[in-house]
Amino acid sequence: MAKGPGLYSEIGKKTRDLLYKDYQTDHKFTITTYSPTGVAITSSGTKKGELFLADVNTQLKNKNITTDVKVDTNSNLLTTITIDEPAPGLKTIFSFRVPDQRSGKVELQYLHDYAAISTSVGLTANPVVNFSGVIGTNLVGLGTDLSFDTKTGNFTKVNTGLSFSNADLIAALTVNDKGDTLNASYYHTVNPLTKTAVGAEVSHSFSTNENTITVGTQHALDPLTTVKARVNNFGKASALIQHEWRPKSLFTISGEVDTRAIEKSAKVGLALALKP
């Protein structure tokens, strides 16, 4: 079966990952352990200034059913049950958060050679209905992402997107915020052997007439070490280095500096992820 166009959330994702993924100015520690019965327990803590946030996530897989239970420092409990391929190409996701009684949601995803559809409905008397769909192939796709509030009778989200990709280039164009924001992104693989890539994202807001331009690059110094850098038109420059010191265990250090206010101290973030 040929690879289809992918879900709407994947339009422009390669560029977003290049420009934003793993950059942070906080301190984060994550450790994952596995029980003899196959239960994965992931504990994480994040220090944001003087604030410390933590959560524990437990994941159990049984055939094609995956159950995730997450508890955070605010005593919120999020449960997600995913049933993978009850029918060919279909995925069912059920989630709810305690104590929020209005958070229950059922989502269906369907992937085909020439289409990808995702729809979700809140489990309330007047639910919010979400729908996203993409038609096309693995080379070109056209999609939309909608949210409709049945209580007010209004669309709360109206987005459209177009993507194009080939062996070493991915381009995307999206119109978001009910037509107020135009976003264009570009990703180019320069050298697949060293994972060298460049990317750019341009965003224009029609209501404020403001443009945001971000460009970035990445390069693998060796098979286990990757460096990334980015800069935007507001003078914010960031860089990171990530090292996989053992399989699936990563150490990342990143920094950000405001080139228009160089007298201000740079922001530095650290992240350590441990997996057995």
C-alpha positions in Angstrom: 0.0 0.0 0.0 1.4 3.4 -1.0 1.8 6.0 1.7 -1.1 8.4 1.8 -1.2 12.2 2.4 -1.2 11.9 6.2 -3.3 13.8 8.7 -3.9 17.5 8.6 -1.6 18.0 11.6 1.3 16.7 9.5 1.1 19.6 7.0 4.2 21.7 7.7 5.2 19.4 10.6 8.7 18.7 9.3 9.5 22.4 9.3 7.9 23.0 12.7 10.0 20.2 14.2 13.2 21.7 12.7 12.5 25.2 13.9 10.9 24.5 17.3 11.3 21.0 18.6 13.7 20.5 21.5 14.3 24.2 22.0 13.6 25.3 25.5 14.7 27.6 28.2 13.5 25.5 31.1 15.2 22.6 33.0 13.5 19.2 32.3 14.2 15.7 33.5 12.4 12.6 32.2 13.0 9.0 33.1 11.2 5.9 31.7 11.1 2.5 33.3 9.5 -0.8 32.3 7.9 -3.3 34.6 8.2 -7.1 34.0 4.6 -7.1 32.7 5.4 -4.5 30.0 4.0 -1.4 31.7 5.9 1.7 30.8 6.1 4.4 33.5 7.5 7.8 32.6 8.1 10.4 35.2 9.0 14.0 34.3 9.8 17.2 36.1 10.1 20.7 34.6 11.5 23.8 36.4 10.1 27.0 34.9 11.7 29.8 36.8 10.6 29.4 40.4 7.8 27.0 39.4 8.2 23.2 39.4 5.8 21.0 37.4 5.8 17.2 37.5 3.7 14.4 36.0 3.7 10.6 35.9 2.5 8.7 32.8 1.7 5.0 32.8 1.3 3.2 29.5 0.0 -0.4 29.0 -0.2 -2.1 25.6 -2.3 -5.2 25.1 -2.4 -6.3 21.5 -3.9 -3.4 19.5 -5.1 -1.5 22.6 -2.9 1.1 24.3 -4.0 2.7 27.6 -2.3 5.9 28.9 -2.9 7.3 32.4 -1.2 10.6 33.3 -1.3 12.4 36.6 0.2 15.9 37.1 1.0 18.1 40.1 -2.4 19.8 39.8 -4.1 16.5 40.6 -5.4 16.2 37.1 -5.8 12.7 35.8 -5.9 12.2 32.0 -6.8 8.8 30.6 -6.4 8.0 26.9 -7.4 4.7 25.3 -6.3 4.0 21.7 -7.5 1.1 19.6 -5.3 0.7 16.6 -6.9 -0.7 13.4 -10.2 -2.3 14.7 -10.7 -2.1 10.9 -8.0 -1.6 8.2 -6.7 2.0 8.3 -8.9 3.0 11.3 -7.8 4.2 14.7 -10.2 5.0 17.6 -9.1 7.2 20.5 -11.1 7.8 23.7 -9.9 10.3 26.3 -11.2 12.1 29.4 -9.7 14.2 32.2 -10.7 14.1 35.9 -12.0 16.3 37.5 -13.1 18.0 34.3 -16.4 16.3 33.5 -16.7 18.1 30.1 -13.4 16.8 28.9 -14.5 13.4 27.5 -13.9 13.0 23.8 -14.1 10.3 21.2 -11.9 10.6 18.1 -11.8 8.5 14.9 -8.9 8.5 12.4 -8.9 6.9 9.0 -5.9 6.7 6.7 -6.2 5.7 3.0 -3.8 5.9 0.0 -5.5 9.1 -1.2 -7.2 10.5 1.9 -6.8 11.0 5.7 -9.7 11.9 7.9 -9.9 12.7 11.6 -13.0 13.6 13.5 -13.8 14.0 17.2 -16.8 14.7 19.3 -17.0 15.9 22.9 -19.0 13.7 25.2 -21.3 16.5 26.5 -24.9 17.6 25.8 -23.6 20.4 23.5 -20.3 19.1 22.2 -17.6 20.7 20.1 -17.2 18.7 16.9 -13.8 18.7 15.2 -13.2 17.5 11.7 -10.0 17.5 9.6 -9.4 15.9 6.2 -6.7 15.7 3.6 -7.0 14.4 0.1 -4.1 13.7 -2.2 -1.0 11.5 -2.2 2.3 11.4 -0.4 3.5 14.0 -2.9 0.7 16.6 -2.7 -2.2 17.1 -0.3 -5.0 19.6 0.2 -6.8 19.7 3.5 -9.0 21.5 6.0 -9.3 21.6 9.8 -12.7 22.7 11.3 -14.2 23.0 14.8 -17.9 23.6 15.4 -19.5 24.5 18.7 -23.0 23.0 18.7 -23.9 25.2 21.8 -23.3 28.5 20.0 -23.8 27.3 16.5 -20.5 28.9 15.5 -17.3 27.6 13.8 -14.5 28.2 16.4 -11.7 27.1 14.0 -11.5 27.2 10.2 -8.1 26.3 8.7 -7.0 25.1 5.3 -3.7 23.8 4.1 -1.7 22.7 1.0 1.4 20.6 1.1 4.0 19.5 -1.5 6.9 17.1 -1.0 9.5 15.1 -2.9 12.7 13.3 -2.0 14.5 16.3 -0.5 12.0 19.2 -0.3 8.8 19.8 1.6 6.7 23.0 1.2 3.4 23.9 2.9 0.9 26.8 2.8 -1.8 27.2 5.4 -4.5 29.8 6.1 -5.4 29.8 9.8 -7.5 31.7 12.4 -10.5 32.0 10.1 -8.5 33.5 7.3 -6.5 36.0 9.4 -3.1 34.3 9.3 -1.2 33.1 6.3 1.6 30.7 6.9 4.2 29.4 4.4 6.9 26.9 5.3 9.8 25.2 3.5 12.1 22.3 4.4 15.0 21.1 2.4 17.3 18.1 3.0 20.8 19.2 2.1 22.6 16.0 3.0 20.7 12.9 4.3 23.9 11.2 5.5 24.6 14.0 8.0 21.0 14.9 8.5 21.8 18.4 7.3 18.7 20.4 6.6 17.5 24.0 6.3 14.0 25.4 6.8 12.1 28.6 7.0 8.6 29.7 8.1 6.9 33.0 7.2 3.7 34.0 8.9 1.6 37.1 8.1 -1.3 38.4 10.2 -3.8 40.4 8.2 -5.4 42.0 11.3 -2.1 43.4 12.7 -0.2 43.5 9.3 2.7 41.9 11.1 5.2 39.4 9.6 7.1 36.8 11.5 10.1 35.1 9.7 12.0 32.2 11.2 14.9 30.4 9.5 16.8 27.4 10.9 19.2 24.6 10.2 20.4 21.3 11.7 23.4 19.1 11.2 24.6 15.8 12.7 28.2 16.1 14.0 28.3 12.3 14.3 25.6 9.6 14.4 24.8 10.4 18.0 25.2 14.2 18.2 23.0 16.8 16.4 23.3 20.6 16.5 20.5 23.0 15.5 20.2 26.8 15.2 17.5 29.3 14.3 16.9 33.0 14.2 13.8 35.2 13.6 13.2 38.7 12.3 12.7 40.0 15.8 16.4 39.3 16.6 15.9 36.2 18.7 18.6 33.6 18.0 18.7 30.1 19.4 20.9 27.1 19.3 21.0 23.6 20.7 23.2 20.5 20.9 21.6 17.1 21.5 23.6 13.9 22.3 22.2 10.4 22.4 24.7 9.0 25.0 22.9 5.7 25.1 20.0 4.3 22.9 16.9 6.5 23.3 18.5 8.4 26.1 19.1 12.1 25.2 20.9 15.0 26.7 20.0 18.4 25.3 21.4 21.9 26.1 19.9 24.9 24.3 20.3 28.7 24.6 18.5 31.8 23.4 19.8 35.3 23.0 18.1 38.6 22.0 20.5 40.1 19.5 18.7 43.5 19.8 19.3 43.5 23.5 22.7 41.8 23.8 23.2 43.3 27.3 20.5 40.9 28.6 21.7 37.5 29.8 21.1 34.5 27.5 18.5 32.0 28.5 19.7 28.4 28.8 17.7 25.2 28.9 18.6 21.7 29.8 16.8 18.5 29.2 17.7 14.9 30.2 15.7 11.9 29.0 16.6 8.4 30.3 15.3 5.2 28.9 16.5 1.7 29.7 
